[in-house]
């Protein structure tokens, strides 16, 4: 009997994130309310961090709004960013960093597998590093698990891959 499976992962396409930040910077350069401002959005791909620098609190909120709009247009979940508290930087500016969340940590993985086991379906869910492999003899049960997980409001973005 053939076993079917899929993986649950939490990943962000780094190239799409790069494109979203570039588009946000283009919009920032064109907006009138940011004229003569030292506001900026920078993205460090290796560190997986985004740094927002703004003149004041209003402009910092506008920067996060611009970035989140560009991310949404590129199908990047806003749950992928973990914002730190704004801090005062040079000359009275505000700086805020946002970290890209990649991978499912152990606590979240245990919570997910517990939720899958709570469905009372004949599926096996096992944690493999930063992903969860779900397998079953029936495709319908796997699709029920995917539908259930999509309905959950989980704090990290979940994607399903390697569906076999």
N, C-alpha and C positions, 0 to 999 in steps of 0.2 A: 504494500500500500504506500502510495506517495505521500510524503509530508510536505506541506506548504509552509512558508514562513515569510516574515518581513522584519525589518529592523526599525526601531524607534530611535531617532537621533535628534539632537538639538544643534543645528549648524547654521551658519550664515555664509552666504556666498560673498567672499571678500571683495571680488571684483565688482559685484553689484553695490556693495557698501561704498567702495571707492567712487563709483559713478554717482551715487546719491550725494556724497560729500562734495564732489566736483560741481554738481548741479546746484547744490545749496550755496556754494561759494559764488557761482555765477549770478544767482538771484540776489545774494548779498551785495554784490558789486553794483547791481542795477537799481536797488531799492533806494527811494528818496530819503526815507527815515534813517538810513545808515550812511548818508553822505557825510563826509568829514569825520567819520567814526573809525576807531581803531579795532572794531569788532572783527573777529575772525573765527573760522572753523578749520581745525587741522586734524588730520587723520594719520595715525601711526599704524601701518598695516602689520608690522612685526609685533608690536606690543599689543595690538588689538584695542587701541584706545582712541577716543575722539576728544579733543580739547576745544572748548568754547570759551572765547574771551569777548567780553562786552563792556561797554561804558557804564551801564547801570542795570538794575534789576529788570526794567521794562525791556531793554534790548536783549538781555540774556533769555528772557521768556520768548521773545520774537525769534531769536536764533534757534532755540529748541523747537519751536513751531515750524520754522523753515526746514530744519533737518528732518523732523518727523514726517512732514508732508512729502519730502523727496524720498524718504525711505518707503512710505506707503505706496507711492507710485511705482516703486521698483519691487514691490511684493516682499519687502523685508519687514518682519514683525517688529513692532515697537518693543515687545518684550525682550528682544535681543540686547537692548541697551540697559545697563545698570548705571544710573546717574549718581554721582557723589554730591555732597552738599556744596553749594557755591562758596568759594573762598575769595578773600581779597587778594588781589595781585598788585603789580606795580602801578603807581600813580592813581590809585583809587579805582582801578578796573576790577571787574569780577571775572573769576576763572572757574569753570566747571568742567570736570572730566566725566566721560561716559565710557564704561568698559563694555566690550562685546562679550556676551555670555555664549560660550561654546562648550558643548558636551553636557551630559547629564551627570550630576554628582551623585554620590552613593545614597544620600538621604532621599533625594527626588526619585531616584531609580527604585528604591524600596517602596516609596509611596505609589509610584506608577504600577509596579508589579502587584502590590496589594489591591489596587483598584481593579486591575485585570482579573485577579483571582476572585474578587468579589462578584464578578459577573456570572460565576458558576457555569462557565463554558468549558469545553474540553480543549483547552489550549495550555501550552507551556510557555511561561515567560521567564527568561533567564538574563541576568545582568552580565554583560561582556564589556568590561572597561567603562567607556563613556557612552555605551549604547545598550539597548535592550533588544534581544531577539525573541520574537513571539512565533511559535510554530504550532501547527494543528494539522489534522488529517483532512479537515474540511475548509474550503475557501470561505464559505459563508460565515463560519465562526470568526475567521480572521477579519472579515469585513465588518462584522458586528463589533469587534474590539476597536477597529479603526474609527468607526462611527461613534462609539462610546467616548474614546479619547478626544476626538474632535469636539465633542460636546462639553468636555471639562474646561473650566477656566484655570489653566495651569500657569504658574508664574514664569515659565520659560517657553519659548516657541518649540513646538514638536513637529517633526516631519517624519514621513514614513518612506523608507526606501528598501531596495533589494527585495521587492515583492516577488516571490517565486512560488 
